[in-house]
Amino acid sequence: MDTEIFQADVSDETDDSESSPEKESKNAVLTKDLSVYFNNRAGIDKISLKVKKNTVTAIIGPSGCGKSTFLRSLNLMHDLVPKARVFGEIFIHNENITDFSAVDIRKKVGMVFQKPNPFPTMSIYDNVVAGLKLNAHHKRSELDEIVEKNLKYSGLWEEVKDRLKTPAVSLSGGQQQRLCIARTIAVKPEIILMDEPSSALDPMSTSKIEELIYYFKEYYTIIIVTHNMQQAARVSDQTAFFYLGKLIEYSKTRRMFTNPKEKLTEEYVTGKFG
């Protein structure tokens, strides 16, 4: 395998080389020379990427290539990591992320993790409204409506509507992950980050998560990290390939998997390494 790091191909066919306020306004996420260091080691190095509104972008690449590091930088999660240093710029809907507090950013940018992480001491109902109770006061009738609506959105309502007061950990793994999605969308984020959201799930639960991703695109911008090439091909509009902390290629998903520009990308998507 040729391990030379290429200059990233970011020539998305839908992008024009010229920028304008109108074109920039279509971006949900924009990073400029984004780097994250842990001690003196670069997790990602000078990543510049545009993600359009109401699209699904998959981030692929071998383990340790910086996918999750990039994802977590978008909602300031590295602020929680001692000795992590972040350089470059991140814009969320044309607003610099540094203009917001971590709490405000996490309202705008929700996160679904690899392993389902419902709050174990809380009921199904209380899990859904946990973020709302932290940020605002709601009448019980309003909370009831929010719980039902978001459990329906996450495809879980019919399965749990008669046991909302039971512990969330009583649910199966796939149900717990959909509950975490309901909790994420209950605070009305603009962007949803998903870090390997179905890697710990069975095929049926994975299929349900992918159906939600397809449905949610109408309402949210979604960025998903996945090791599963078939999943990336099924759910995403754009795909970014990372390798050793670098962005190697970024294009429409169909082109990425059928006619990649970089040799390294072709070797990865065809399974020659990974």
N, C-alpha and C positions, 0 to 999 in steps of 0.2 A: 504493500500500500504506500502510495506517495503521501507523506505526512506534511508536505509543504502547505503553509497557511496562505490561502489565496485572499486577495482583496474581495470582500463580500460583493456579490451581485445583488443589488437591491433595485434593479430596474423593473419594478412591477409594471406590467403592461398597462395598468389603469392609471398610472401616475404620469404626469407631464414633468419635464425637467424644470420648467419654470414654476415658481411658487407664487401664490397670491393669497390675500386674506380669505377669499372665498374657498380656495382649495384647501388651505390650512384648516378652515373651520370644519372640514369633513373628517379631520383626524380626531379620534378619541384619545389616542396616546401618541406622543412623539418623544423619542429620546435622542439626545445629541451627545456623542462621545461618552456614553455612560460606562463608567468603570466602577467595580467594587473590589476592594482589597480586604483580605483577612490577614492581619499582621502585614507581611510584605508580599503575600501571594495574591495574584490577581484571580478573582473568581470569574469576572468578565472584564473585557478590555475594549473600550471605545466602541460600544454598541450604539449605532444610529439606526433607528427603526421608526416607521410610521405605521400606525394601525388605524384603519378607517372605522367610523362609527357603524354599529350594527352589522359587524362582520365577526366571523370566528377565525382566529389566527392560531395555528398550531406551532409549537416550538418543539423541534425534534433534535436529536443528537445523542451520542453515547453518554453513559453515566459519567458525571464529573465534568461535563463540558460547559456548565454555567447556566443551564436552562432555569432551574429553580432560583438561582441567585438573581437572574434577571427578573423573574416574575415577582420575587419578594421585594425587589427594590421599588416596584411600582406602587406599593402602599406603605412604604417606609418601615418595613419589618426589620431591616438591618439596623435600625435605631436601637433595637432590643439586643443586639449582638455586641458584646465588648470587643474592642479593637477592630471592628468593621469600619471601613472608610469608603465613602461614596463620592465619586467625582463625576462631572458632567451635568447635564440638564435633563429633567423629566417634565413634560407638559401633559396635563390632563385637560382635554378640551380647551387647549390654548392657554391654560393658566399654569404657571410654574408651580410645581409641587411644593416648593419651599415657602410659598405664600400661605400654606395651610398647616394647621396642627395635625399631628398624627391621627387624632380622633376624627377630625373632619375628613381627612383623606380616606380613612377606613369606612366612612359612611358612603363616600363616592365610589370607592374601589373595594368590592367585597372579595373574600378569599374562601375557596373550597380546597381542603387539603387532601393529601393522598389517602390517609386513613380517616374514616368517619370519626368526628370528635364532638359528639353531642355532650352537653354538660351532664355528667353522670348522675348528679344528685337532683336533677330537675326532671319534671314530667315532659311529655311530648309538647303539650301546650306551652309550658314555660320556656322551653327551648326556642320555640318560634319567636316569642315576644321578648326574649332576653335583651337584645340590642335596643329595642324600643323603650324598655323600662329604664335603661341607662340614660337615654337621651331625651325622653319627653314623657309627659303625663298623658295617659289615655283612659277614657272611661272603659269599664269592663265590656260594655256592648261593642265598643270600637275594637278592643282587643279580640273579642270573639270573632268579629268579622275579618280582622286581619289574619288570624290563625286559619280560619276556613279558606280564605282566598289564597293564601300562600301555600297551604298544603295541597290545594287543588292545582295550583300552578306547578308544584313539584311532583304531581302525580301520586300523592300519598293519601289524600283525604279519604277516599273510599276504604282504604285499608286500615285507617286508624281512627275514624270519626267517632267510634263507640268506646274508645279507650284513651282519650286525650290526657287523662290525669295519671296514666301509668308511666313508670319511669322510661325515659328515652332509650336506656340501655336494654330494654326488653325487646326492642326491634331487631330485625335481622341486619346484617351489614349493609345490604343494599338499601334497606329502608332508612337506616341511620344516615347514610350518605344523602338520600333525598331530603331527610329532615334537616340536615346541615345546609342544603341548598335553600330550603324554605326559610331557614333562619337568616341566611345571607341576603335573600331578596326582600325580606320583610322590612328592612331599613331603606329600601328603595335606592340601591346603588346605581351608578351609571355604567360601571364596568365590573365584570366578574372574572376573577383570576381562578384558574383551576389547575392544581398541581397533581397530575396523575390521578384524577378523581375516581377512576374505575379500576386501578391496577390491583386493588385488594378485593375485587368483587367477582362474582360468578358471571358467566356469559349473559344470563337473563337480566341481571341487575345492570350490567354494563350496557346492554341494549336500551334499557329504560333511561339511563343517564344520557346516552347519545341522543335519544329522542328529545329529551329536555333541552339539550344544547341546541339542537336544530330549531326547536320551538322558541327558545329564549332569544335567538338572534334578532328577532323582530323588535325586541324591547331593550336589549343590552348589547354591549360590545363584550366579546368573550375572548380571552387569551388562555389557551390550554397547553400545558406541558404534557407530552406523552412519549412513551417509548414504543408505542404500538403504531407501526406504519399504516396498518389498515384503518385504525381509528382516525389517524390524522387525515387520511384520504377521504374517509366517510364524512367527517363532521366539519372540516375547515374550508374556508375560502382562500386563505393565504397560509403559506408555511415558511417558517424561518428555520434554517439549519445552522446549529451551533457546533463548534468543534474547538476544544481547548480554550474556551473562553472567548472565542471570536465568532462573529457572525459571518458565515461563509457564503450563504446564498439566501435570498428572500424573494419569493415570487408567488404567483398564483399556484395553488396546490396542484392542479392538474398538470401544469408545466413542470413543477418540481419533481413529480413522480413519473412523468413520461419523457421529458426532455430537459433535464437539468443542465445548466451551463458549465458547472464546475465538475471536474473529474472526482473530487473528493465527495461531493454530494451524490453523484451517481453510484460510487462505491458503497456509500452508506445505505441509500434507499434500496439498493439491490441486494443488501445483506452480506457484502464482502467483508464488513467489519461492523462492530457495534457492541 
